[in-house]
Amino acid sequence: MSKLGLLKAANKLGLGGTVSRWVINDYATTTPPRPRPFSMWSHVAPHENWKPTDLDNPSAPKPPGYVSDYTSWPSLVDRRFSGRHLRPAEPSYQGRLQDAGKVAALFSRSGQMKPDRSSALFAFFAQWFTDSILRFDSHDRRRNTSNHDIDLCQIYGLTTDATHVLREHRGGRLRSDSATGEELPVKLCAQNAAGEWVVKPEFSTIVNDATVNAFLKGFPDPQARRQFLYASGLERGNSSIGYAAISTIFLREHNRLCAALATKHPTWDDERLFQTARMINIVLLMKLVVEDYINHILGGKLFRLEPGLGEDKAWYRPNWIAAEFDLLYRWHGLMPDTIAVGGDVLDHWAYRNNNALIEQRGLSAVIDAASKAPAGRIGLFNSPGFLQPAELNAVLMGRAFRLQPYNAYRDRFGLSRIESFDDLTADPAERSALQECYASVDDVEYLVGIFAEKRKKPALFGELLTRMVAYDAFTQIFSNPLLSKAIWGKETFTDYGLKQIEETSSIQDLVDRNLKPGTKATARLGL
C-alpha cells in the first residue's frame, strides 16, 4: 500500500494524526536536510554588458564561473543567492542539449486546454501563494528577493517600509476602501496634473510605473486599467482577478481580526492589534496550505497543521528557497483559456490586470466563477500561448544555472532512475516529441522530466514532482517560527485567535466570513 493509501486507511480508523506525522516526516527526509553544500552564489559578477534578458537569448555568452561548482562560506550562509539541491552539471551534458526553443515547445498547448480535477481558483491560488516566496531577482537571477518564510507578504509587504505604507495606523488595520459598497484594497494609482494614472508616491518602493507599464504592455487601454489597480504587498498583486480576490479576502480577514481583538482587549494599542492579527492571519494561511492546498494536490483529506511537529527532527532547519523549487512551480498548464463571470466569457486579456471586473461583478461573483471553472492539467503540451515565452525563459534559466538532468534528481530524492522513454510517459505523442529532443532518457532535462513523468491518480503530477513539492512545503512550513512550541499558545495568538485557527481548514471557511453581507460564493480548489 502506498503512503497516501495508508494514510487514507488510517483516517478511517481514527489514526490519521499518527500516520500523518509519519508521512510528513517521510517526505521531509527524502533528501538530505539543509544546509545544502551548493547555492547559486559565485564570486563572478555578470559581465558589464550582461542583461537579465540575456537568459532569453540562447547565444548570449555566460561569464565563466557564473555558477559556482564548489562549496564556499557564502554558499552556506548568503540567502540572497538561491540554494540548489545538486551541484552544477558538467559542461559535456549541456553540450548535448538541443535548441532551447524546440524544448520549450514541448509545453505549448495546441487546441483546447486539457482539464484536470482542479478549479481555476486553485490555479490563481498557486500563483498567489508561490509569488510570495519564489522570487528571482530580475537583475541577477542567481539571486532572490525572498524572505524565505511564509509571511503573507502578499498583503503585508516584503519589508518594514512596505508594511508601514500599507497600514492604516489605526486599530491595527490595513488600509482599505469601501467606496464601492464592499471592502477592497486602496488604489495603487492616482491622476497626475496631465490626467495620467500613475503610482502613488507612497507605494513606489513596492512597485514603480516602469514595472506597471511592463505588466500592462499589450493590454487594451492600459490607462483605464491603471485606475483599478490595488496597492498590495507585492509588485504582481494585480496580475489576475483571482490573485487580487485572494489578497482581498486575506486583507478583510486581517481587519476583521483587528476589530474582534480590539473588543476583547480594549487596552491594546494599534501596534499590538496589528502584530497579533498579522500572526494569526499567517498561521491561517499555513493551515490552508496544508489542509486544503496540499491535500488537494495529493488527492484527499490527508494532512493537518500540527505546531511543533518538526522540532526534534533533523530537517528542522532555517528556510532557504532552492532554484529547483522555483522552477518546478512553473505550473503554467493550469491557466485556463477562458473564465465565465456573470454570463460573460473572459479570455486571458480580460481576466488579467483587470480589477474593474471585481468592482463591477463583485468579489463573490469572481471567486464563485473561478471555483467553477476548470483549470488545466499540469504537464507537457498544455501551457497557453501567452505563457510560452515564460516556458522558454524557464528552460533557459535551467541551462544558465547548469541544472543536472532529471534522472539525477530522482537519485537525489531516493527514487530509482527512469530507464526508457516508455517508463517516463505513457503518452505516445509526448514520447515521440521527447525522443526528438533527447538522444537518451538520461539526457532529459530536469524541468522537462518532472512535467513529462507518469502520475498515479489522484495526484496532480508524477512521483518526483510530488516528492519535491512535499519536501519543500513540509520542511519550510513546519520550520516557520510561529509553529514553534515556544511560540505557539494564547500568549502569542490569544484564545480568540487560536479558536479562529482551529475553526478554519479550507478556503471556503475563510471566504464565508469575509464576503459582503447578503452575498455568497463557492470557494473550492477542486471541481
VENMOUR-V414707 format. One record per pair of residues at least 24 apart in sequence whose ideal C-beta (glycine too) atoms are under 7 Angstrom apart, sorted by the first residue. I is the first residue (numbers start at 1). J is the second residue. D is the distance in Angstrom with one decimal. If there is no record, write none. Layout:
BEGIN
i->I j->J d->D
i->I j->J d->D
END
This chain:
BEGIN
i->4 j->298 d->5.9
i->4 j->300 d->6.9
i->4 j->302 d->6.3
i->7 j->302 d->4.9
i->8 j->300 d->5.6
i->8 j->302 d->6.9
i->17 j->304 d->6.9
i->20 j->302 d->6.6
i->20 j->303 d->5.3
i->20 j->304 d->6.0
i->21 j->306 d->6.7
i->21 j->309 d->6.2
i->24 j->303 d->6.4
i->24 j->309 d->6.7
i->24 j->474 d->5.1
i->25 j->313 d->6.2
i->27 j->467 d->6.7
i->27 j->470 d->4.0
i->27 j->471 d->5.6
i->27 j->474 d->5.5
i->28 j->313 d->6.8
i->28 j->315 d->4.5
i->28 j->471 d->6.2
i->28 j->474 d->4.9
i->28 j->475 d->4.9
i->29 j->315 d->6.2
i->30 j->413 d->4.9
i->30 j->414 d->5.1
i->30 j->467 d->5.3
i->30 j->471 d->5.3
i->31 j->85 d->6.6
i->31 j->412 d->5.5
i->31 j->413 d->5.1
i->31 j->471 d->6.2
i->33 j->314 d->5.1
i->33 j->315 d->4.3
i->33 j->317 d->5.6
i->34 j->317 d->4.2
i->34 j->318 d->7.0
i->34 j->320 d->5.9
i->35 j->76 d->5.5
i->35 j->317 d->6.9
i->36 j->83 d->5.1
i->36 j->84 d->6.7
i->36 j->85 d->6.5
i->37 j->71 d->4.5
i->38 j->71 d->6.5
i->38 j->75 d->6.1
i->38 j->84 d->5.0
i->38 j->87 d->4.9
i->39 j->75 d->4.2
i->39 j->81 d->5.0
i->39 j->82 d->6.6
i->39 j->83 d->4.9
i->39 j->84 d->5.9
i->40 j->67 d->6.6
i->40 j->81 d->4.5
i->40 j->82 d->4.6
i->40 j->84 d->6.1
i->40 j->142 d->3.8
i->40 j->323 d->5.7
i->40 j->401 d->6.6
i->41 j->68 d->5.9
i->41 j->72 d->6.7
i->41 j->74 d->4.7
i->41 j->75 d->4.4
i->41 j->78 d->5.7
i->41 j->81 d->4.1
i->42 j->66 d->6.1
i->42 j->67 d->5.9
i->42 j->68 d->4.1
i->42 j->142 d->6.8
i->46 j->140 d->6.0
i->52 j->138 d->5.2
i->52 j->139 d->6.0
i->52 j->141 d->6.5
i->55 j->141 d->6.4
i->55 j->393 d->6.3
i->55 j->396 d->4.7
i->55 j->397 d->5.8
i->55 j->400 d->5.5
i->56 j->392 d->6.9
i->56 j->393 d->5.9
i->56 j->396 d->6.3
i->58 j->100 d->5.0
i->58 j->396 d->6.7
i->62 j->400 d->6.0
i->67 j->142 d->7.0
i->67 j->401 d->5.9
i->67 j->402 d->5.2
i->79 j->148 d->6.0
i->79 j->320 d->5.4
i->80 j->143 d->5.4
i->80 j->144 d->6.8
i->81 j->142 d->5.6
i->81 j->143 d->5.5
i->82 j->142 d->6.7
i->82 j->144 d->4.8
i->82 j->321 d->5.9
i->82 j->322 d->6.2
i->82 j->323 d->4.4
i->82 j->326 d->6.8
i->83 j->320 d->4.6
i->83 j->321 d->6.6
i->83 j->322 d->4.1
i->83 j->323 d->7.0
i->84 j->322 d->5.6
i->84 j->323 d->5.2
i->84 j->324 d->6.4
i->85 j->322 d->5.6
i->85 j->324 d->5.2
i->85 j->409 d->7.0
i->85 j->412 d->5.8
i->86 j->404 d->4.8
i->86 j->408 d->6.0
i->86 j->409 d->6.9
i->86 j->412 d->5.8
i->88 j->402 d->3.7
i->89 j->402 d->4.8
i->89 j->403 d->6.4
i->89 j->404 d->4.5
i->93 j->405 d->6.5
i->94 j->399 d->6.3
i->94 j->402 d->6.5
i->96 j->439 d->6.8
i->96 j->443 d->5.6
i->97 j->399 d->6.7
i->97 j->445 d->6.9
i->98 j->437 d->5.4
i->100 j->392 d->6.3
i->100 j->395 d->4.8
i->100 j->396 d->5.4
i->100 j->399 d->6.7
i->101 j->392 d->6.3
i->102 j->437 d->6.1
i->103 j->395 d->5.2
i->103 j->437 d->5.4
i->103 j->445 d->6.9
i->103 j->448 d->6.4
i->104 j->388 d->6.9
i->104 j->391 d->4.6
i->104 j->392 d->4.0
i->104 j->395 d->4.9
i->106 j->380 d->5.2
i->106 j->381 d->6.9
i->106 j->433 d->5.8
i->106 j->437 d->6.7
i->106 j->448 d->6.0
i->107 j->332 d->6.9
i->107 j->380 d->6.0
i->107 j->381 d->6.9
i->107 j->383 d->4.4
i->107 j->391 d->4.3
i->108 j->381 d->6.5
i->108 j->383 d->6.2
i->108 j->388 d->5.6
i->109 j->381 d->6.5
i->109 j->382 d->5.1
i->109 j->383 d->5.5
i->109 j->384 d->5.4
i->109 j->385 d->6.9
i->110 j->381 d->6.6
i->113 j->336 d->6.2
i->113 j->337 d->5.2
i->113 j->376 d->4.5
i->113 j->382 d->6.5
i->114 j->376 d->6.1
i->114 j->377 d->4.7
i->114 j->382 d->5.1
i->115 j->374 d->4.0
i->115 j->376 d->6.1
i->115 j->377 d->6.5
i->116 j->375 d->6.7
i->116 j->376 d->6.7
i->116 j->377 d->4.1
i->116 j->460 d->6.6
i->117 j->526 d->5.4
i->117 j->527 d->5.7
i->118 j->334 d->6.5
i->118 j->375 d->4.2
i->118 j->460 d->6.8
i->118 j->525 d->6.5
i->118 j->526 d->6.0
i->119 j->370 d->6.5
i->119 j->371 d->5.1
i->119 j->372 d->6.9
i->119 j->373 d->6.4
i->119 j->374 d->6.8
i->119 j->375 d->5.9
i->119 j->524 d->5.9
i->119 j->525 d->5.9
i->119 j->526 d->6.2
i->119 j->527 d->5.4
i->120 j->242 d->6.6
i->120 j->336 d->5.2
i->120 j->339 d->5.7
i->120 j->370 d->4.4
i->120 j->373 d->4.1
i->120 j->375 d->5.1
i->121 j->242 d->6.3
i->121 j->367 d->6.8
i->121 j->370 d->4.1
i->121 j->371 d->4.7
i->121 j->523 d->6.6
i->121 j->524 d->6.7
i->121 j->525 d->6.0
i->122 j->296 d->6.4
i->122 j->334 d->7.0
i->122 j->375 d->5.6
i->122 j->525 d->4.0
i->122 j->526 d->7.0
i->123 j->334 d->3.7
i->123 j->335 d->5.7
i->123 j->336 d->7.0
i->123 j->375 d->4.2
i->124 j->240 d->5.9
i->124 j->242 d->2.7
i->124 j->243 d->5.7
i->124 j->246 d->6.4
i->124 j->370 d->5.9
i->125 j->246 d->6.1
i->125 j->293 d->6.5
i->125 j->525 d->6.6
i->126 j->331 d->5.7
i->126 j->334 d->6.5
i->127 j->243 d->6.2
i->128 j->154 d->6.3
i->128 j->243 d->4.9
i->128 j->246 d->4.8
i->128 j->247 d->7.0
i->129 j->289 d->6.7
i->130 j->329 d->4.9
i->131 j->234 d->5.9
i->131 j->236 d->5.4
i->132 j->234 d->6.7
i->133 j->321 d->6.0
i->134 j->321 d->6.3
i->134 j->325 d->6.8
i->134 j->326 d->4.3
i->134 j->329 d->5.7
i->136 j->326 d->6.6
i->141 j->397 d->6.2
i->144 j->321 d->6.1
i->146 j->321 d->5.2
i->148 j->319 d->4.3
i->148 j->320 d->5.8
i->148 j->321 d->5.5
i->149 j->319 d->5.5
i->149 j->480 d->5.8
i->150 j->282 d->6.6
i->150 j->285 d->6.3
i->150 j->286 d->5.6
i->150 j->477 d->6.4
i->150 j->480 d->6.0
i->151 j->282 d->6.0
i->152 j->250 d->6.4
i->152 j->281 d->5.9
i->152 j->282 d->5.0
i->152 j->285 d->5.6
i->153 j->233 d->4.8
i->153 j->234 d->6.4
i->154 j->232 d->6.4
i->154 j->233 d->5.2
i->154 j->234 d->5.6
i->154 j->237 d->6.8
i->154 j->247 d->5.3
i->155 j->232 d->6.4
i->155 j->233 d->5.2
i->155 j->247 d->5.5
i->155 j->250 d->5.3
i->155 j->251 d->5.2
i->155 j->254 d->6.8
i->156 j->233 d->5.3
i->156 j->278 d->6.3
i->157 j->206 d->6.3
i->157 j->233 d->3.9
i->158 j->233 d->6.7
i->161 j->205 d->5.8
i->162 j->205 d->6.3
i->162 j->206 d->5.2
i->162 j->233 d->6.1
i->165 j->202 d->4.6
i->165 j->203 d->6.3
i->166 j->231 d->6.6
i->166 j->233 d->6.4
i->167 j->274 d->6.5
i->169 j->270 d->6.0
i->170 j->270 d->6.1
i->171 j->258 d->5.6
i->171 j->262 d->5.8
i->171 j->270 d->6.2
i->171 j->273 d->6.2
i->172 j->258 d->3.9
i->172 j->270 d->5.4
i->172 j->273 d->2.8
i->172 j->274 d->3.9
i->172 j->277 d->5.6
i->173 j->255 d->4.9
i->173 j->258 d->5.3
i->174 j->251 d->5.4
i->174 j->254 d->5.3
i->174 j->255 d->6.1
i->176 j->251 d->6.2
i->176 j->255 d->6.4
i->180 j->359 d->5.1
i->182 j->363 d->6.3
i->182 j->516 d->4.1
i->183 j->252 d->5.5
i->184 j->230 d->6.8
i->184 j->248 d->5.9
i->185 j->230 d->3.8
i->185 j->231 d->5.7
i->185 j->232 d->6.2
i->185 j->247 d->6.8
i->185 j->248 d->6.2
i->185 j->251 d->5.8
i->186 j->231 d->5.1
i->187 j->229 d->6.8
i->187 j->230 d->6.6
i->187 j->231 d->6.8
i->188 j->229 d->4.1
i->188 j->230 d->5.9
i->188 j->231 d->4.6
i->189 j->226 d->4.8
i->189 j->227 d->6.7
i->189 j->229 d->5.6
i->196 j->223 d->6.6
i->197 j->223 d->5.6
i->197 j->226 d->3.7
i->197 j->227 d->5.5
i->203 j->231 d->5.1
i->206 j->233 d->6.9
i->206 j->235 d->6.4
i->207 j->235 d->4.0
i->211 j->235 d->5.5
i->215 j->239 d->7.0
i->215 j->353 d->6.0
i->216 j->353 d->5.9
i->219 j->349 d->6.4
i->219 j->353 d->5.9
i->220 j->349 d->7.0
i->225 j->353 d->5.6
i->225 j->354 d->6.1
i->228 j->355 d->4.0
i->228 j->356 d->4.5
i->228 j->359 d->6.5
i->229 j->355 d->6.5
i->230 j->355 d->6.1
i->238 j->353 d->5.7
i->238 j->355 d->6.0
i->239 j->352 d->6.2
i->239 j->353 d->6.5
i->240 j->351 d->5.8
i->240 j->352 d->5.0
i->241 j->351 d->5.2
i->241 j->354 d->6.3
i->241 j->355 d->6.7
i->241 j->357 d->5.1
i->241 j->358 d->5.9
i->241 j->366 d->5.2
i->242 j->370 d->4.9
i->244 j->355 d->5.2
i->244 j->358 d->6.2
i->245 j->358 d->6.3
i->245 j->363 d->5.8
i->245 j->366 d->5.0
i->245 j->367 d->5.5
i->248 j->363 d->6.0
i->249 j->510 d->6.0
i->249 j->511 d->5.9
i->249 j->514 d->5.1
i->250 j->281 d->6.3
i->252 j->514 d->4.1
i->253 j->281 d->5.8
i->253 j->284 d->6.8
i->253 j->510 d->6.2
i->253 j->514 d->5.5
i->254 j->278 d->6.8
i->254 j->281 d->5.1
i->256 j->514 d->6.5
i->257 j->281 d->6.5
i->260 j->496 d->6.1
i->261 j->494 d->6.7
i->261 j->496 d->6.6
i->264 j->496 d->5.6
i->276 j->494 d->6.5
i->276 j->497 d->6.7
i->279 j->482 d->5.9
i->279 j->492 d->6.3
i->279 j->493 d->6.3
i->280 j->493 d->5.5
i->280 j->497 d->4.1
i->280 j->500 d->6.2
i->280 j->501 d->6.7
i->282 j->482 d->6.0
i->283 j->482 d->5.5
i->283 j->501 d->5.4
i->284 j->501 d->6.2
i->284 j->504 d->5.5
i->284 j->510 d->6.8
i->286 j->477 d->5.4
i->286 j->480 d->6.4
i->287 j->501 d->6.3
i->287 j->504 d->6.1
i->287 j->505 d->6.7
i->288 j->506 d->6.9
i->288 j->507 d->6.0
i->288 j->510 d->6.8
i->289 j->477 d->6.5
i->290 j->477 d->6.4
i->291 j->505 d->4.7
i->292 j->505 d->6.9
i->292 j->506 d->4.7
i->292 j->507 d->5.5
i->292 j->525 d->6.1
i->293 j->525 d->6.5
i->294 j->473 d->5.9
i->296 j->525 d->4.4
i->296 j->526 d->5.4
i->297 j->460 d->5.2
i->297 j->469 d->6.8
i->298 j->459 d->5.8
i->299 j->458 d->2.9
i->299 j->459 d->5.8
i->307 j->483 d->4.4
i->307 j->485 d->6.9
i->307 j->488 d->4.2
i->308 j->483 d->6.6
i->308 j->484 d->6.8
i->308 j->485 d->4.1
i->308 j->488 d->6.5
i->309 j->478 d->5.1
i->310 j->478 d->4.1
i->310 j->479 d->6.3
i->311 j->484 d->6.7
i->311 j->485 d->6.0
i->315 j->475 d->4.9
i->316 j->479 d->5.6
i->317 j->479 d->6.4
i->319 j->476 d->4.7
i->319 j->479 d->5.7
i->323 j->401 d->5.5
i->324 j->403 d->6.7
i->324 j->446 d->6.8
i->325 j->472 d->4.8
i->327 j->394 d->5.8
i->327 j->397 d->6.6
i->327 j->398 d->6.0
i->327 j->447 d->5.6
i->328 j->450 d->5.8
i->328 j->465 d->6.1
i->328 j->468 d->5.8
i->328 j->469 d->7.0
i->330 j->390 d->7.0
i->330 j->394 d->5.0
i->331 j->378 d->5.0
i->332 j->383 d->4.1
i->332 j->387 d->4.3
i->332 j->390 d->6.3
i->332 j->391 d->6.4
i->333 j->376 d->4.5
i->333 j->377 d->5.8
i->333 j->378 d->5.0
i->333 j->379 d->5.9
i->333 j->382 d->3.6
i->333 j->383 d->5.3
i->334 j->375 d->4.4
i->334 j->376 d->5.3
i->334 j->378 d->6.2
i->335 j->376 d->6.6
i->335 j->384 d->5.4
i->335 j->387 d->6.4
i->336 j->373 d->5.7
i->336 j->374 d->6.7
i->336 j->375 d->6.0
i->336 j->376 d->6.5
i->337 j->384 d->6.2
i->339 j->369 d->5.8
i->339 j->370 d->6.5
i->339 j->373 d->4.6
i->340 j->369 d->6.2
i->340 j->373 d->6.7
i->341 j->365 d->6.1
i->341 j->366 d->6.2
i->341 j->369 d->4.3
i->348 j->384 d->6.6
i->348 j->386 d->5.4
i->362 j->516 d->7.0
i->362 j->519 d->6.4
i->363 j->515 d->6.8
i->363 j->516 d->6.9
i->364 j->515 d->5.1
i->364 j->516 d->6.7
i->364 j->519 d->4.0
i->364 j->520 d->6.3
i->364 j->521 d->4.0
i->367 j->511 d->6.1
i->367 j->521 d->4.3
i->367 j->523 d->5.4
i->368 j->521 d->4.0
i->368 j->522 d->5.2
i->371 j->522 d->4.5
i->371 j->523 d->5.6
i->371 j->524 d->4.8
i->372 j->522 d->6.5
i->374 j->527 d->5.9
i->378 j->451 d->6.9
i->378 j->460 d->5.6
i->378 j->461 d->5.2
i->379 j->451 d->5.2
i->379 j->461 d->6.9
i->380 j->430 d->5.3
i->380 j->451 d->5.5
i->380 j->452 d->5.4
i->381 j->430 d->6.8
i->394 j->447 d->5.9
i->395 j->447 d->6.2
i->398 j->445 d->6.1
i->398 j->446 d->6.2
i->398 j->447 d->4.9
i->403 j->446 d->4.8
i->404 j->446 d->6.7
i->405 j->442 d->6.2
i->405 j->443 d->6.1
i->405 j->444 d->6.0
i->405 j->445 d->6.1
i->405 j->446 d->6.3
i->406 j->444 d->4.6
i->406 j->445 d->6.4
i->406 j->446 d->5.1
i->406 j->448 d->6.9
i->406 j->449 d->2.6
i->406 j->450 d->6.6
i->407 j->442 d->5.5
i->409 j->446 d->5.6
i->409 j->464 d->6.2
i->410 j->464 d->5.5
i->413 j->464 d->6.2
i->413 j->467 d->5.0
i->413 j->468 d->6.3
i->415 j->463 d->6.2
i->415 j->464 d->6.0
i->424 j->449 d->6.9
i->424 j->452 d->5.5
i->424 j->453 d->6.2
i->424 j->454 d->7.0
i->425 j->452 d->5.0
i->425 j->454 d->6.0
i->426 j->454 d->5.7
END
